[in-house]
Amino acid sequence: MPRARYKSLVDSFARDIRSGSLVPGTRLPTHRQLATTHGLALATASRVYTELEAMGLVSGETGRGTFVREISLSPGQGIGQVAVAAGMIDLNFNYPSLPGQADLLRTALRQLALSGDLESLLRYQPHGGRAHERVAVARHLRSRGLTVPGEQVLMVSGAQHGLAVAMMALLKPGDVVAVDGLTYSGFKVLAEALHLEIVALPVTATGPDLGFLEDLCRRRKVRAVYSIPTLHNPLGWVLGIEQRQQLVAIARHHDLILIEDAAYAFLAEDAPPPLAELAPERTVYISGLSKSVATGLRVGFVAAPLEWVHALERIIMATVWNAPGVMTAIAVAWIEDGTVLQLEAQKREDARARQLLADEVLAGLDYIRHPSSYFLWLALPEDTRADQFAMALSQENISVSTAEPFATTVHVPHAVRLALGSVDIAALREALIKVRRLVAW
């Protein structure tokens, strides 16, 4: 087939996918069918799909075929970050996935369809989740070093929803919340929406400046601290036991609520006990399965003191009524049969391999990270603006996030966060080489 005709077929598929004429999930003709229809050699037909897959427009599943991928990303979905266009190498968002996870879902759906309790999933669930689900999550949290009874665990629609529930239930407009100078961007969005005043804590290489927090509490009426003590996003630190004990002591002395975000905590082995274990009377612990299992599995959980549970349940009722029954049933089955622990272990290994690759390619540059995290924080040279750097990378078909979505300070550092978990290793190497070349340019 002449090159122009071959390219026109790739372009035709790409145009139909991007326009929505071919909707996500559409099964495309088999390689052999495509070859027959267009008079191609089988190898050429395979090459058409290979190019479309490299563009991020289709995905091939062994034994099932080639399917159109979901490529749309609604404005705002990135929480202030740049949406990733089709064909871009995505170092902006983290949605780590392992081979075979789609097969796990197929099996889980078949098992769920055969269960005797299926009809109950069509009805409203208790706002905080069914009792056996809460107990199962409580058992799972022991692997994170947290001992809590099931009655103090609530099921939510992902960790972001859990964070919103905690902030809506425990804080009111005008409350002062201390937060790291660089922190999870989703917290910033919620704080703004709820009219909270956030005060930035200076950050060091190993954690927030707790002396500054102590002084702040003497000068201001601080209501809460939002903390990511285990595998901080975006800086990757894991607070040591002495730092955690100091934070707890400050919280007890000044009667602070501790909001503990543990979304990435599963990646850090042998971490000190969670804040919720050290100060169970004043800590709300929030996590979920988006990173450890799949971002599309919108199942999260909140653990809190018993006297806060009713207030949290009321907010769950007011926002989603209850977490989706079908998704929760699948998630709990995977918790109970060990699938979640297995995936978490595999993703720790995957993250470590990606960090080793980053160390190899970016050696000598100024970056910080945890050795088993899915991201790293790259400081740029003094004369390099982060927005211009990100734009230059976008022209190389690489999407990254600048420091702006994470910064709670007036001064925003010129740095970028590189998410390492959303592309295959070969594409990641290619992207990191371009990042290094651009930094050195």
N, C-alpha and C positions, 0 to 999 in steps of 0.2 A: 504494500500500500504506500503511495507517495507520502512523503513527510507531511505535506500541507493537509492532505485528507485525514491522516492519522491525528494531527494536532487539532483539526477542526472537530473531530469526534470527541476528543477530550474537552475542548472548549464548549461543545454543545451540552455535554453532561454537566459541566461546571455551571454553565449559564442556567440550566433548568433547576439545578439544586439550589443555587443562590437566589433564584427568583421565587422558589417555593413550588414550582411546577412539579418537581419531584420532592415529596414531603419526607421528613425524617422517618426512618423505619422502612421505607420502600425497598423491597428486594429487587435488585437489578438482574438482568439476564445473566445466566451462567457464562463463563468464559467461552464455552463451546457455542452457546446460542448467539453470543455477541459476534463471534467469528463467522458463523454461518450467515447471520443477518446482513453483515456488512462486507462479506467476502474477504475476511482477514485470515491470516495465519493465526493459529491458536496462540503462539508466542506474542504476536502483536496485540491480540485481544487482551491478554494478561497484562501487557505493558500499559494499556489504556487504564485499567483499574489500578495498576501500581502507581501511576501518576496521580490519579484522583485521590488515592489513599495518602500519598505524600503531601497533597494539598489540604489534607484534613477534611475532605468532603465525603468520603466513604470509609467503611470499615469491612474487612473480610473476616468471616467466622468459619473456621475449619468445619467442613461437613454441612454447612448451612447456606453459604453463599455470600454475596456482597450486598451491603445495605447502605442506604443514604444516612449520613450522620446528622445529628442536631448541631447546626452551626450558628443559630441565632443566639444573641445575648442581648437582652433588653437593656435600654439605657438605665443606668443606676444600679444594675445588678452587681456591678463591680464595687459598690460602696465607695464611689469617688475615684475609682481606678479606671484606666482606659479599657474599654471593651475590646476583646480580642477578635479580630476579623479572621475569616476563613483563610487558610493558607499561612497564617502566622505561627511561628514557634512560640508556644505559650510559656514564658517564664514569669507570668504575672499572677496567675491563680494556681492553687494546688488542688488537684483532684487525683491523688495517686490511686492507681488501679493495677491489679496483678493479673496475669494470664489465668483464665479459667473462672474468673468471678462471675461472668455471665452464665456459665454452666451451673454455678452454685445457686444463682437466682432461679434458673429453670427448675432445678431439683426442688428448691424450697417452695416454689409455686405449686408444683405437682403434689408435694407432701401436704401442703396447706389445703389443696382442693380435696384431698382424701380424708382430712381430719373430721372428727365428729362434731367439732365446735364451730364449724364454718358459719352457720347461720347467725351466731351471736356477734360476728364481726360486722354484720350489716346494721347493727343497732348502735345507739349511743353507748359510749364507754364511760366509766367513772372518770371524772375530770383529771385526776392524778394518775390514771392507769389502773388496770385490774390488779388485785392483790398479789397474784402469783407472779405477774410481770415485775412488780416493784421488788418483790423478794429476789427474783432472779438477777435483777440489776444490782441489788445490794450485795449479792454473792460475788458478782463480777467485780464490783468496786474493791473487793479485798485484794485483787491483783494489783490495784493502784495504791495499796497501803491504807485504804479507808475502811474502817469498820463502822457500819451504820445499819440500823434495822430497816426492813422494807417499808414500814409506815412513814419513814422520813425521806423516802425516795419518791419523786414524781416524774412521770413520763411526759415529755414535751416534744414538739415538732422540730427537733434539731437543737444544737447548742445555742445558735443565735436566738431562737425563740426562748430557750431557757434563760439566756441573759436578759432578754426583754422582760420576761415574767418576773425575774428577781428584782430588776430595777423598778418596775412599775409597782410591785407589791411592797417594797421596803423603803423606797425613796419618794420624795415629793419635790415639786418644782422649787428651785432655789437652793436645794441641799448642795453642800460642798463635797465633792468626791476627789480624793487624791489618786493620781494615776501616773504611771511612768511617762517620762517625756517622749518616749516612743512606745506606742502600744497598738493593740489590735484596732484596725480601722472601724470595725462594726460597733465597737463600744462608743467611739466618737459620734457616730450617727445617732445612736440611741440617746446618748447624753444630750445632744442638741435637741432631739425631738421631745424629750421629757423636761427640757428647760433646767437642766442641772448645771451647776458651776463646777468645771473641772480645773484642778490645780495640778500643774505638772511637777513631778519629782525629778530632779536631775538624775541622769543615769550614769552608771560607771560600767566598767568592763564586766563586772560580776553581778550587777543588780542595782536597784534604786538606792538613792542616798537616804537612808533611814534616819540619819541625824537631821536632815532637812524636814522629814516628815514629823519628827518629834517637835521641832521648833515651830512648824506650821500649826500643829495641834495646840500649842500654847497660845498662838496668836489668833487663830480662827476656830470657829465651831465646825470641825470636819465631821461629816456624818458617816462616810464610808471610804474604804480603799478598794480599788479595783486592781487585782494582782494576777499575774500569770507566772507563778513561781516555778513551774516545771515545764521547761522548754518554751521559753518566752517567744512570742511572735511580735516583732520580727528579729529580735537580737539573739535568740537561741540559748540564753543562759538558763541554768538550773540553780536556784538559790540554795545555798548550803544550810545545814541545820541551824547554825548560829544565827544566820540572817532571818530564818523563819521564826525562830524563837524571839528574836528582837522585835520583829514585826508584830507578833502575837502580843508581846508585852506592851507595846505601844497601843495596840488596839484595845487591850483590856484596861489600860490606865485611862484612856480617853473615851472609852465606850464606843468604839468604832465597829461598824459592820464590815466584815471581810467578804468580798465577792471574788471567789477563786475560779479562774477560767482554766480548765484542764483539757481543752480541746486537743492539744498535741502531746499531752502528758504520757500517753502510751509509748511514745518513741524513746523515752529516757528510762533506761534500765537502772535499777538500784538508786533511784532518787530518794531523798529524804521524805518523811511522811508529809502528806498534804496538810495545808493549813487547817482544813476541816477536821483532821485527826488531832492536830495540836490544840485547836480552839473550837471544838464542836458547838459550843454555845453561841457563837457569833459569826459563823462562817456559812455561806451558801456556796456549794460546790457545783460547778456546771461543766458538763461534758456531753459527748455524743458519739455517734458512729460514722459521721461524715468522712473523717480522715482515716480512721482505722478500718472502715469497711468500704463505704462508697458515699460520695456526696449526694447522690440521688436518694439515698436511704435517710429520709428526714426524721430520724429518731434520736432524741437526746434525753438526758436525764438531769435532774436537779436533786441534790441532797441538802437538807436544811434542818435546823433545830425544829423540834416538834411544834413549838409554839408559833412558828412561822408557816407551817404547812397549810393551814386553812387560808391564810391571805394569798399564798401562792396558788392554791387551787382556784380561788376566785378569779385570779387573773387569767389562768388557763381557760376557765369557763368563758371569760369575757373576750378572749382573743380567738381561740380555736375550738372551744368547748371540750374537746379531748384530742389527744394525739391520734392519728389515723390508726384504726384497729388492725387493718391488714398489714401495714408496714411494721407496726409494733410487734405483731405476732411473729413475723418473719425474723425480726431482729432478736427477739427473746429466744426463739428456737435456736438461732445461731450462737447466742450466748451460752445456752444450756448444753449444746452438743460440742462445744469447744471450737467452733468455726471462728469466732471472733478472736479468741486468743491465738489461734493459728495464723490468722491474717495479720494480727498485730506483730507477731514475731517475724513473719515474712516481710512486712513493710519496714521493720527496723533494719533488717538485712539490706533491703532495697535502698533505703535512705542512706545507709552507711556506704554502699557501693557508689551512690551518686555523689556523696561528699568526697570520697576518695578521688573520683574523677575530677571534681572541682578543684581539689588540692593539686592535682597533677597539672591541670590546664591553667589555673590562676595563680600558681606559685609566685610569690613575690609581691602580689597586690595586697592592698589593705582591706581585709575583710574579716568578719567574725561570724562564727556559727557553732552549733553543737554538732559533734561528729555523727549523730544519727538523726539529724533533722532534715526536713524536706525544703529548707530554704537557707539562704545566707545573706548577710548584710554587707554590701560592697561600698566602702567609702571612696569617693571620687577625688582626683587631684584637685588642689585648691583652685585652679583656674578653669575647672570644668563645671558647667551648670548641669544639674541633674535633668532638667526638662529638655535641654538640648541633647544631652546624652541619650535619653529615652527616645527622642525623636529620631536621632541618627540610627539607633538600633531598629526602630520601626521601619526605616527605609531598607534595613537588611532583613525584614520580615521576622523580627524578634520583638515580642512584647514583654516589657518589664514594668514594675511599679517604682515610682520615685518615693522619696521619704514623705512627701506631703500628706498622703492619706493616713500615715501612722503618727505624725508629729502632733503633740499637744502643746508645744512651745511656740513662742512667737518666731524664734529663729528656727528655720527648717534646714537641717543639714543637707549638703549635696551628696546624696547617696542613693543607692537603689537596692531594693530587695529582689533577689533572684529566687523564684520558686523552681525547685528542681524536680518536682514529682509528677508533672503532667505530660511529659513527652518521653519517647523511648530514648535509650541510652545513646544511640547513634546521633539522633537529632540534638540531644543535650550537649554532646561533645562539640558538634558543629556550632551550636549557639554560643557555648562558652568560649570557643576559640575566637569567634567574632567579638564577643564582649571584651576579651583580653586585648585583641588587636585595636579596638576602638579606644580603650583606656590608654594604651601606650601611644596612640596616634598624636 
